Amino acid sequence: MRTSDFIKGLNALRQPFDLIYLFPPYAGGLYLPLLSRLPSYLADSGEVAVEYGCGHWQPEDLPETVTAQLEIVRQKRYGSTNLIFFRRSGS
């Protein structure tokens, strides 16, 4: 999946979502482009669940421009697979 495909899909959406689940290719470089655009598509109490693998992207890699919009709610680890849940900041 290319970032441009994702953006085209987002532009077609018309409603806020309660849950968005992301599982991009671990080494695809899509985490920042995806997470920087998602807060405006979340309902007030909505969450983004992000799957990632050890040794690739890490939540600490997010710049302040994204962490100002999304706060970490909880994290889970299942072997080498991780899940992190974000909510819009201030929600």
N, CA, C and O atoms as a GROMACS GRO file, in nm:
protein
  364
    1MET      N    1   0.084  -0.118   0.000
    1MET     CA    2   0.000   0.000   0.000
    1MET      C    3   0.088   0.124   0.000
    1MET      O    4   0.184   0.134   0.077
    2ARG      N    5   0.056   0.216  -0.084
    2ARG     CA    6   0.127   0.343  -0.088
    2ARG      C    7   0.052   0.444  -0.002
    2ARG      O    8  -0.069   0.432   0.018
    3THR      N    9   0.124   0.542   0.049
    3THR     CA   10   0.062   0.646   0.129
    3THR      C   11  -0.048   0.716   0.050
    3THR      O   12  -0.152   0.750   0.106
    4SER      N   13  -0.026   0.739  -0.079
    4SER     CA   14  -0.126   0.807  -0.160
    4SER      C   15  -0.257   0.727  -0.168
    4SER      O   16  -0.364   0.787  -0.174
    5ASP      N   17  -0.249   0.594  -0.169
    5ASP     CA   18  -0.370   0.511  -0.169
    5ASP      C   19  -0.447   0.532  -0.040
    5ASP      O   20  -0.570   0.543  -0.041
    6PHE      N   21  -0.377   0.538   0.069
    6PHE     CA   22  -0.440   0.558   0.199
    6PHE      C   23  -0.509   0.694   0.204
    6PHE      O   24  -0.623   0.704   0.250
    7ILE      N   25  -0.442   0.797   0.158
    7ILE     CA   26  -0.499   0.932   0.161
    7ILE      C   27  -0.624   0.940   0.074
    7ILE      O   28  -0.722   1.003   0.112
    8LYS      N   29  -0.622   0.876  -0.043
    8LYS     CA   30  -0.741   0.873  -0.128
    8LYS      C   31  -0.857   0.807  -0.055
    8LYS      O   32  -0.971   0.854  -0.063
    9GLY      N   33  -0.829   0.699   0.016
    9GLY     CA   34  -0.933   0.632   0.093
    9GLY      C   35  -0.986   0.719   0.204
    9GLY      O   36  -1.108   0.724   0.226
   10LEU      N   37  -0.899   0.788   0.275
   10LEU     CA   38  -0.943   0.878   0.382
   10LEU      C   39  -1.031   0.990   0.328
   10LEU      O   40  -1.131   1.027   0.390
   11ASN      N   41  -0.993   1.045   0.214
   11ASN     CA   42  -1.070   1.156   0.157
   11ASN      C   43  -1.213   1.115   0.122
   11ASN      O   44  -1.301   1.201   0.114
   12ALA      N   45  -1.238   0.986   0.102
   12ALA     CA   46  -1.372   0.937   0.069
   12ALA      C   47  -1.458   0.918   0.194
   12ALA      O   48  -1.580   0.903   0.182
   13LEU      N   49  -1.398   0.919   0.312
   13LEU     CA   50  -1.472   0.896   0.436
   13LEU      C   51  -1.548   1.022   0.477
   13LEU      O   52  -1.502   1.134   0.457
   14ARG      N   53  -1.665   0.999   0.534
   14ARG     CA   54  -1.749   1.113   0.572
   14ARG      C   55  -1.787   1.115   0.720
   14ARG      O   56  -1.850   1.211   0.765
   15GLN      N   57  -1.752   1.014   0.795
   15GLN     CA   58  -1.796   1.009   0.934
   15GLN      C   59  -1.680   0.976   1.025
   15GLN      O   60  -1.582   0.916   0.981
   16PRO      N   61  -1.689   1.015   1.152
   16PRO     CA   62  -1.584   0.977   1.246
   16PRO      C   63  -1.601   0.830   1.287
   16PRO      O   64  -1.712   0.777   1.286
   17PHE      N   65  -1.492   0.766   1.322
   17PHE     CA   66  -1.493   0.624   1.355
   17PHE      C   67  -1.458   0.602   1.502
   17PHE      O   68  -1.380   0.677   1.561
   18ASP      N   69  -1.518   0.497   1.558
   18ASP     CA   70  -1.491   0.460   1.697
   18ASP      C   71  -1.361   0.383   1.710
   18ASP      O   72  -1.293   0.394   1.812
   19LEU      N   73  -1.326   0.304   1.608
   19LEU     CA   74  -1.204   0.225   1.612
   19LEU      C   75  -1.143   0.217   1.473
   19LEU      O   76  -1.210   0.184   1.376
   20ILE      N   77  -1.016   0.248   1.467
   20ILE     CA   78  -0.939   0.232   1.344
   20ILE      C   79  -0.824   0.139   1.379
   20ILE      O   80  -0.751   0.164   1.475
   21TYR      N   81  -0.808   0.032   1.302
   21TYR     CA   82  -0.702  -0.065   1.326
   21TYR      C   83  -0.601  -0.057   1.213
   21TYR      O   84  -0.636  -0.078   1.097
   22LEU      N   85  -0.477  -0.027   1.246
   22LEU     CA   86  -0.370  -0.018   1.146
   22LEU      C   87  -0.274  -0.133   1.162
   22LEU      O   88  -0.230  -0.164   1.273
   23PHE      N   89  -0.241  -0.196   1.053
   23PHE     CA   90  -0.136  -0.298   1.054
   23PHE      C   91  -0.059  -0.288   0.923
   23PHE      O   92  -0.060  -0.380   0.841
   24PRO      N   93   0.008  -0.174   0.905
   24PRO     CA   94   0.085  -0.155   0.782
   24PRO      C   95   0.207  -0.246   0.779
   24PRO      O   96   0.247  -0.300   0.883
   25PRO      N   97   0.267  -0.264   0.663
   25PRO     CA   98   0.392  -0.342   0.659
   25PRO      C   99   0.493  -0.282   0.758
   25PRO      O  100   0.518  -0.162   0.757
   26TYR      N  101   0.548  -0.366   0.841
   26TYR     CA  102   0.634  -0.317   0.949
   26TYR      C  103   0.746  -0.227   0.900
   26TYR      O  104   0.774  -0.125   0.963
   27ALA      N  105   0.809  -0.260   0.792
   27ALA     CA  106   0.922  -0.181   0.742
   27ALA      C  107   0.881  -0.089   0.627
   27ALA      O  108   0.967  -0.043   0.551
   28GLY      N  109   0.753  -0.062   0.613
   28GLY     CA  110   0.704   0.015   0.500
   28GLY      C  111   0.713   0.166   0.512
   28GLY      O  112   0.688   0.237   0.415
   29GLY      N  113   0.748   0.216   0.631
   29GLY     CA  114   0.758   0.360   0.648
   29GLY      C  115   0.625   0.433   0.646
   29GLY      O  116   0.621   0.553   0.617
   30LEU      N  117   0.516   0.364   0.678
   30LEU     CA  118   0.383   0.425   0.670
   30LEU      C  119   0.328   0.475   0.804
   30LEU      O  120   0.226   0.544   0.807
   31TYR      N  121   0.394   0.441   0.914
   31TYR     CA  122   0.337   0.475   1.044
   31TYR      C  123   0.317   0.625   1.061
   31TYR      O  124   0.207   0.668   1.096
   32LEU      N  125   0.418   0.704   1.038
   32LEU     CA  126   0.406   0.849   1.055
   32LEU      C  127   0.304   0.909   0.959
   32LEU      O  128   0.217   0.985   1.004
   33PRO      N  129   0.309   0.881   0.830
   33PRO     CA  130   0.208   0.940   0.740
   33PRO      C  131   0.065   0.902   0.779
   33PRO      O  132  -0.026   0.984   0.767
   34LEU      N  133   0.045   0.778   0.825
   34LEU     CA  134  -0.089   0.735   0.862
   34LEU      C  135  -0.134   0.800   0.992
   34LEU      O  136  -0.244   0.857   0.998
   35LEU      N  137  -0.052   0.792   1.094
   35LEU     CA  138  -0.092   0.844   1.225
   35LEU      C  139  -0.105   0.996   1.227
   35LEU      O  140  -0.181   1.050   1.308
   36SER      N  141  -0.034   1.065   1.142
   36SER     CA  142  -0.046   1.211   1.141
   36SER      C  143  -0.178   1.257   1.082
   36SER      O  144  -0.219   1.370   1.105
   37ARG      N  145  -0.245   1.172   1.006
   37ARG     CA  146  -0.372   1.210   0.942
   37ARG      C  147  -0.496   1.156   1.012
   37ARG      O  148  -0.607   1.203   0.985
   38LEU      N  149  -0.481   1.059   1.098
   38LEU     CA  150  -0.597   0.990   1.154
   38LEU      C  151  -0.676   1.063   1.263
   38LEU      O  152  -0.796   1.039   1.273
   39PRO      N  153  -0.618   1.149   1.344
   39PRO     CA  154  -0.696   1.207   1.454
   39PRO      C  155  -0.826   1.273   1.411
   39PRO      O  156  -0.926   1.264   1.483
   40SER      N  157  -0.829   1.337   1.298
   40SER     CA  158  -0.952   1.405   1.255
   40SER      C  159  -1.061   1.308   1.211
   40SER      O  160  -1.176   1.348   1.193
   41TYR      N  161  -1.027   1.180   1.194
   41TYR     CA  162  -1.126   1.079   1.154
   41TYR      C  163  -1.179   0.999   1.273
   41TYR      O  164  -1.261   0.909   1.256
   42LEU      N  165  -1.132   1.031   1.393
   42LEU     CA  166  -1.176   0.958   1.512
   42LEU      C  167  -1.294   1.027   1.578
   42LEU      O  168  -1.298   1.150   1.586
   43ALA      N  169  -1.389   0.948   1.626
   43ALA     CA  170  -1.496   1.001   1.710
   43ALA      C  171  -1.433   1.050   1.841
   43ALA      O  172  -1.318   1.019   1.870
   44ASP      N  173  -1.508   1.126   1.918
   44ASP     CA  174  -1.454   1.184   2.041
   44ASP      C  175  -1.391   1.080   2.133
   44ASP      O  176  -1.286   1.106   2.192
   45SER      N  177  -1.453   0.965   2.146
   45SER     CA  178  -1.397   0.860   2.233
   45SER      C  179  -1.334   0.747   2.151
   45SER      O  180  -1.308   0.639   2.203
   46GLY      N  181  -1.308   0.773   2.023
   46GLY     CA  182  -1.253   0.671   1.935
   46GLY      C  183  -1.106   0.641   1.962
   46GLY      O  184  -1.036   0.721   2.024
   47GLU      N  185  -1.062   0.526   1.916
   47GLU     CA  186  -0.924   0.484   1.935
   47GLU      C  187  -0.864   0.435   1.803
   47GLU      O  188  -0.935   0.388   1.714
   48VAL      N  189  -0.733   0.448   1.794
   48VAL     CA  190  -0.655   0.390   1.686
   48VAL      C  191  -0.571   0.280   1.748
   48VAL      O  192  -0.493   0.305   1.839
   49ALA      N  193  -0.587   0.158   1.698
   49ALA     CA  194  -0.504   0.046   1.741
   49ALA      C  195  -0.400   0.023   1.632
   49ALA      O  196  -0.434   0.008   1.515
   50VAL      N  197  -0.274   0.020   1.672
   50VAL     CA  198  -0.164   0.009   1.576
   50VAL      C  199  -0.081  -0.115   1.609
   50VAL      O  200  -0.034  -0.131   1.721
   51GLU      N  201  -0.065  -0.202   1.510
   51GLU     CA  202   0.019  -0.320   1.525
   51GLU      C  203   0.157  -0.288   1.470
   51GLU      O  204   0.171  -0.228   1.363
   52TYR      N  205   0.259  -0.328   1.544
   52TYR     CA  206   0.396  -0.309   1.495
   52TYR      C  207   0.486  -0.418   1.551
   52TYR      O  208   0.454  -0.480   1.653
   53GLY      N  209   0.597  -0.440   1.485
   53GLY     CA  210   0.690  -0.544   1.526
   53GLY      C  211   0.814  -0.485   1.590
   53GLY      O  212   0.852  -0.371   1.563
   54CYS      N  213   0.877  -0.563   1.675
   54CYS     CA  214   1.002  -0.521   1.738
   54CYS      C  215   1.108  -0.503   1.629
   54CYS      O  216   1.112  -0.579   1.532
   55GLY      N  217   1.190  -0.405   1.645
   55GLY     CA  218   1.298  -0.383   1.551
   55GLY      C  219   1.263  -0.297   1.432
   55GLY      O  220   1.348  -0.271   1.347
   56HIS      N  221   1.139  -0.253   1.424
   56HIS     CA  222   1.098  -0.165   1.313
   56HIS      C  223   1.057  -0.032   1.374
   56HIS      O  224   1.134   0.027   1.450
   57TRP      N  225   0.941   0.013   1.343
   57TRP     CA  226   0.888   0.138   1.398
   57TRP      C  227   0.863   0.124   1.547
   57TRP      O  228   0.830   0.016   1.594
   58GLN      N  229   0.879   0.233   1.622
   58GLN     CA  230   0.848   0.237   1.765
   58GLN      C  231   0.766   0.362   1.793
   58GLN      O  232   0.786   0.464   1.727
   59PRO      N  233   0.673   0.357   1.889
   59PRO     CA  234   0.592   0.476   1.920
   59PRO      C  235   0.677   0.597   1.957
   59PRO      O  236   0.635   0.711   1.935
   60GLU      N  237   0.794   0.574   2.013
   60GLU     CA  238   0.882   0.684   2.051
   60GLU      C  239   0.933   0.760   1.928
   60GLU      O  240   0.986   0.870   1.941
   61ASP      N  241   0.917   0.701   1.810
   61ASP     CA  242   0.961   0.765   1.685
   61ASP      C  243   0.866   0.876   1.640
   61ASP      O  244   0.900   0.954   1.552
   62LEU      N  245   0.748   0.884   1.700
   62LEU     CA  246   0.651   0.985   1.658
   62LEU      C  247   0.696   1.125   1.699
   62LEU      O  248   0.739   1.145   1.812
   63PRO      N  249   0.687   1.221   1.609
   63PRO     CA  250   0.724   1.358   1.643
   63PRO      C  251   0.617   1.424   1.729
   63PRO      O  252   0.505   1.374   1.741
   64GLU      N  253   0.653   1.536   1.788
   64GLU     CA  254   0.561   1.608   1.876
   64GLU      C  255   0.434   1.653   1.803
   64GLU      O  256   0.329   1.667   1.866
   65THR      N  257   0.443   1.676   1.675
   65THR     CA  258   0.323   1.718   1.600
   65THR      C  259   0.215   1.611   1.604
   65THR      O  260   0.097   1.643   1.598
   66VAL      N  261   0.254   1.484   1.615
   66VAL     CA  262   0.158   1.375   1.624
   66VAL      C  263   0.121   1.348   1.770
   66VAL      O  264   0.003   1.329   1.800
   67THR      N  265   0.218   1.345   1.859
   67THR     CA  266   0.188   1.316   1.999
   67THR      C  267   0.105   1.426   2.064
   67THR      O  268   0.042   1.403   2.167
   68ALA      N  269   0.103   1.543   2.004
   68ALA     CA  270   0.015   1.649   2.054
   68ALA      C  271  -0.131   1.620   2.019
   68ALA      O  272  -0.222   1.672   2.084
   69GLN      N  273  -0.153   1.536   1.917
   69GLN     CA  274  -0.288   1.503   1.874
   69GLN      C  275  -0.336   1.368   1.926
   69GLN      O  276  -0.456   1.347   1.941
   70LEU      N  277  -0.244   1.278   1.953
   70LEU     CA  278  -0.277   1.142   1.996
   70LEU      C  279  -0.206   1.109   2.127
   70LEU      O  280  -0.086   1.134   2.142
   71GLU      N  281  -0.281   1.052   2.220
   71GLU     CA  282  -0.218   1.007   2.344
   71GLU      C  283  -0.228   0.855   2.354
   71GLU      O  284  -0.325   0.795   2.308
   72ILE      N  285  -0.127   0.796   2.414
   72ILE     CA  286  -0.125   0.651   2.432
   72ILE      C  287  -0.220   0.614   2.544
   72ILE      O  288  -0.213   0.670   2.654
   73VAL      N  289  -0.310   0.521   2.516
   73VAL     CA  290  -0.408   0.476   2.615
   73VAL      C  291  -0.360   0.347   2.681
   73VAL      O  292  -0.369   0.333   2.803
   74ARG      N  293  -0.310   0.253   2.600
   74ARG     CA  294  -0.258   0.127   2.653
   74ARG      C  295  -0.171   0.059   2.549
   74ARG      O  296  -0.176   0.091   2.430
   75GLN      N  297  -0.091  -0.037   2.595
   75GLN     CA  298  -0.003  -0.112   2.507
   75GLN      C  299  -0.008  -0.259   2.545
   75GLN      O  300  -0.024  -0.293   2.663
   76LYS      N  301   0.004  -0.346   2.446
   76LYS     CA  302   0.005  -0.491   2.467
   76LYS      C  303   0.118  -0.551   2.386
   76LYS      O  304   0.154  -0.498   2.280
   77ARG      N  305   0.173  -0.660   2.434
   77ARG     CA  306   0.278  -0.731   2.360
   77ARG      C  307   0.240  -0.878   2.351
   77ARG      O  308   0.204  -0.940   2.451
   78TYR      N  309   0.250  -0.933   2.231
   78TYR     CA  310   0.221  -1.073   2.205
   78TYR      C  311   0.341  -1.131   2.131
   78TYR      O  312   0.344  -1.127   2.008
   79GLY      N  313   0.437  -1.184   2.202
   79GLY     CA  314   0.559  -1.234   2.139
   79GLY      C  315   0.636  -1.118   2.077
   79GLY      O  316   0.674  -1.025   2.148
   80SER      N  317   0.658  -1.124   1.945
   80SER     CA  318   0.729  -1.016   1.878
   80SER      C  319   0.634  -0.913   1.816
   80SER      O  320   0.678  -0.820   1.748
   81THR      N  321   0.505  -0.928   1.840
   81THR     CA  322   0.404  -0.835   1.789
   81THR      C  323   0.356  -0.745   1.901
   81THR      O  324   0.330  -0.791   2.012
   82ASN      N  325   0.345  -0.617   1.872
   82ASN     CA  326   0.298  -0.519   1.969
   82ASN      C  327   0.173  -0.451   1.919
   82ASN      O  328   0.154  -0.434   1.799
   83LEU      N  329   0.088  -0.414   2.012
   83LEU     CA  330  -0.029  -0.331   1.982
   83LEU      C  331  -0.023  -0.210   2.073
   83LEU      O  332   0.004  -0.221   2.192
   84ILE      N  333  -0.048  -0.096   2.015
   84ILE     CA  334  -0.057   0.027   2.093
   84ILE      C  335  -0.188   0.096   2.056
   84ILE      O  336  -0.226   0.101   1.939
   85PHE      N  337  -0.256   0.148   2.156
   85PHE     CA  338  -0.385   0.212   2.136
   85PHE      C  339  -0.372   0.360   2.166
   85PHE      O  340  -0.323   0.400   2.272
   86PHE      N  341  -0.415   0.442   2.071
   86PHE     CA  342  -0.413   0.587   2.086
   86PHE      C  343  -0.555   0.640   2.090
   86PHE      O  344  -0.647   0.581   2.032
   87ARG      N  345  -0.572   0.751   2.157
   87ARG     CA  346  -0.697   0.826   2.158
   87ARG      C  347  -0.661   0.971   2.126
   87ARG      O  348  -0.550   1.015   2.154
   88ARG      N  349  -0.752   1.043   2.070
   88ARG     CA  350  -0.726   1.186   2.044
   88ARG      C  351  -0.696   1.256   2.175
   88ARG      O  352  -0.767   1.235   2.274
   89SER      N  353  -0.595   1.338   2.177
   89SER     CA  354  -0.560   1.412   2.298
   89SER      C  355  -0.675   1.503   2.336
   89SER      O  356  -0.737   1.568   2.252
   90GLY      N  357  -0.703   1.505   2.465
   90GLY     CA  358  -0.810   1.588   2.515
   90GLY      C  359  -0.946   1.524   2.509
   90GLY      O  360  -1.045   1.588   2.546
   91SER      N  361  -0.957   1.398   2.464
   91SER     CA  362  -1.087   1.331   2.453
   91SER      C  363  -1.121   1.260   2.583
   91SER      O  364  -1.226   1.198   2.593
   0.00000   0.00000   0.00000
